[in-house]
Amino acid sequence: MAPQRDDPLKDYHLITDTVGGPSLRAKDNLIQGAVVLWSAAVGAGVGYLVRGGMGAILGGVGMAVVSTLVSGLVLMVLGWVRAAKRR
């Protein structure tokens, strides 16, 4: 087993997990991006079925905004859990 490297952003992650701020964790950002894209696609599809072209635009944008906020809240709680485990 290879020795574990110390995270150079350890202090930054601790502050953003407890106080707030943009996450620089690649995994968090990739998961959030995938969730937002998937939600926007579903919203656009449903919007298209309900109201046609304009519905697709409104559904896609609306779901992108909502899923960004919801996934941000989930990442915030996950950060609190990570910070609590470090103590």
CYANA upper distance limits for C-alpha pairs under 8 A (distance plus 0.5 A):
  6 ASP  CA     10 LYS  CA      8.36
  9 LEU  CA     13 HIS  CA      6.58
 10 LYS  CA     14 LEU  CA      6.75
 11 ASP  CA     15 ILE  CA      6.81
 12 TYR  CA     16 THR  CA      6.70
 13 HIS  CA     17 ASP  CA      6.38
 13 HIS  CA     23 SER  CA      7.89
 13 HIS  CA     24 LEU  CA      8.33
 14 LEU  CA     18 THR  CA      6.73
 14 LEU  CA     83 ALA  CA      6.90
 15 ILE  CA     19 VAL  CA      6.06
 15 ILE  CA     20 GLY  CA      7.28
 15 ILE  CA     21 GLY  CA      8.47
 16 THR  CA     20 GLY  CA      4.80
 16 THR  CA     21 GLY  CA      5.40
 16 THR  CA     22 PRO  CA      7.33
 16 THR  CA     23 SER  CA      7.27
 16 THR  CA     79 GLY  CA      8.17
 17 ASP  CA     21 GLY  CA      8.34
 17 ASP  CA     76 MET  CA      7.48
 17 ASP  CA     79 GLY  CA      4.80
 17 ASP  CA     80 TRP  CA      6.12
 17 ASP  CA     82 ARG  CA      7.74
 17 ASP  CA     83 ALA  CA      6.55
 18 THR  CA     79 GLY  CA      7.39
 18 THR  CA     80 TRP  CA      6.39
 18 THR  CA     83 ALA  CA      6.90
 20 GLY  CA     76 MET  CA      8.13
 23 SER  CA     28 ASP  CA      7.86
 23 SER  CA     29 ASN  CA      7.86
 24 LEU  CA     28 ASP  CA      8.44
 24 LEU  CA     29 ASN  CA      7.95
 25 ARG  CA     29 ASN  CA      6.89
 26 ALA  CA     30 LEU  CA      6.53
 27 LYS  CA     31 ILE  CA      6.64
 28 ASP  CA     32 GLN  CA      6.63
 28 ASP  CA     75 LEU  CA      7.89
 29 ASN  CA     33 GLY  CA      6.47
 30 LEU  CA     34 ALA  CA      6.62
 31 ILE  CA     35 VAL  CA      6.69
 32 GLN  CA     36 VAL  CA      6.65
 32 GLN  CA     68 THR  CA      7.88
 32 GLN  CA     71 SER  CA      6.68
 32 GLN  CA     72 GLY  CA      8.19
 33 GLY  CA     37 LEU  CA      6.62
 34 ALA  CA     38 TRP  CA      6.53
 35 VAL  CA     39 SER  CA      6.51
 35 VAL  CA     67 SER  CA      7.61
 35 VAL  CA     71 SER  CA      8.13
 36 VAL  CA     40 ALA  CA      6.52
 36 VAL  CA     63 MET  CA      8.22
 36 VAL  CA     64 ALA  CA      5.89
 36 VAL  CA     67 SER  CA      5.99
 36 VAL  CA     68 THR  CA      6.45
 37 LEU  CA     41 ALA  CA      6.66
 37 LEU  CA     64 ALA  CA      7.49
 38 TRP  CA     42 VAL  CA      6.75
 39 SER  CA     43 GLY  CA      6.50
 39 SER  CA     60 GLY  CA      8.08
 39 SER  CA     63 MET  CA      6.26
 39 SER  CA     64 ALA  CA      6.73
 39 SER  CA     67 SER  CA      7.02
 40 ALA  CA     44 ALA  CA      6.48
 40 ALA  CA     59 GLY  CA      7.74
 40 ALA  CA     60 GLY  CA      4.79
 40 ALA  CA     61 VAL  CA      6.92
 40 ALA  CA     62 GLY  CA      8.05
 40 ALA  CA     63 MET  CA      5.57
 40 ALA  CA     64 ALA  CA      5.28
 41 ALA  CA     45 GLY  CA      6.63
 41 ALA  CA     60 GLY  CA      6.57
 42 VAL  CA     46 VAL  CA      6.67
 42 VAL  CA     60 GLY  CA      7.75
 42 VAL  CA     63 MET  CA      8.49
 43 GLY  CA     47 GLY  CA      6.39
 43 GLY  CA     56 ALA  CA      7.57
 43 GLY  CA     59 GLY  CA      4.97
 43 GLY  CA     60 GLY  CA      5.12
 43 GLY  CA     61 VAL  CA      8.30
 43 GLY  CA     62 GLY  CA      7.86
 43 GLY  CA     63 MET  CA      5.97
 44 ALA  CA     48 TYR  CA      6.47
 44 ALA  CA     55 GLY  CA      7.59
 44 ALA  CA     56 ALA  CA      4.53
 44 ALA  CA     57 ILE  CA      6.62
 44 ALA  CA     58 LEU  CA      7.74
 44 ALA  CA     59 GLY  CA      5.23
 44 ALA  CA     60 GLY  CA      4.55
 44 ALA  CA     61 VAL  CA      8.25
 45 GLY  CA     49 LEU  CA      6.83
 45 GLY  CA     56 ALA  CA      6.64
 45 GLY  CA     59 GLY  CA      8.18
 45 GLY  CA     60 GLY  CA      8.26
 46 VAL  CA     50 VAL  CA      6.74
 46 VAL  CA     55 GLY  CA      8.44
 46 VAL  CA     56 ALA  CA      7.56
 46 VAL  CA     59 GLY  CA      7.48
 47 GLY  CA     51 ARG  CA      6.31
 47 GLY  CA     52 GLY  CA      7.23
 47 GLY  CA     53 GLY  CA      8.37
 47 GLY  CA     54 MET  CA      8.24
 47 GLY  CA     55 GLY  CA      4.67
 47 GLY  CA     56 ALA  CA      4.78
 47 GLY  CA     57 ILE  CA      7.86
 47 GLY  CA     58 LEU  CA      7.43
 47 GLY  CA     59 GLY  CA      5.31
 47 GLY  CA     60 GLY  CA      7.88
 48 TYR  CA     52 GLY  CA      4.66
 48 TYR  CA     53 GLY  CA      6.17
 48 TYR  CA     54 MET  CA      7.86
 48 TYR  CA     55 GLY  CA      5.61
 48 TYR  CA     56 ALA  CA      4.77
 48 TYR  CA     57 ILE  CA      8.49
 48 TYR  CA     59 GLY  CA      8.34
 49 LEU  CA     55 GLY  CA      8.31
 49 LEU  CA     56 ALA  CA      8.37
 50 VAL  CA     55 GLY  CA      7.14
 51 ARG  CA     55 GLY  CA      5.01
 51 ARG  CA     56 ALA  CA      7.78
 52 GLY  CA     56 ALA  CA      6.78
 53 GLY  CA     57 ILE  CA      7.04
 54 MET  CA     58 LEU  CA      6.68
 55 GLY  CA     59 GLY  CA      6.21
 56 ALA  CA     60 GLY  CA      6.38
 57 ILE  CA     61 VAL  CA      6.62
 58 LEU  CA     62 GLY  CA      6.29
 59 GLY  CA     63 MET  CA      6.45
 60 GLY  CA     64 ALA  CA      6.58
 61 VAL  CA     65 VAL  CA      6.76
 62 GLY  CA     66 VAL  CA      6.72
 63 MET  CA     67 SER  CA      6.29
 64 ALA  CA     68 THR  CA      6.51
 65 VAL  CA     69 LEU  CA      6.90
 66 VAL  CA     70 VAL  CA      6.67
 67 SER  CA     71 SER  CA      6.29
 68 THR  CA     72 GLY  CA      6.43
 69 LEU  CA     73 LEU  CA      6.78
 70 VAL  CA     74 VAL  CA      6.83
 71 SER  CA     75 LEU  CA      6.64
 72 GLY  CA     76 MET  CA      6.61
 73 LEU  CA     77 VAL  CA      6.85
 74 VAL  CA     78 LEU  CA      6.65
 75 LEU  CA     79 GLY  CA      6.56
 76 MET  CA     80 TRP  CA      6.93
 77 VAL  CA     81 VAL  CA      6.82
 78 LEU  CA     82 ARG  CA      6.70
 79 GLY  CA     83 ALA  CA      6.61
 80 TRP  CA     84 ALA  CA      6.60
 81 VAL  CA     85 LYS  CA      6.74
 82 ARG  CA     86 ARG  CA      7.01
 83 ALA  CA     87 ARG  CA      7.40
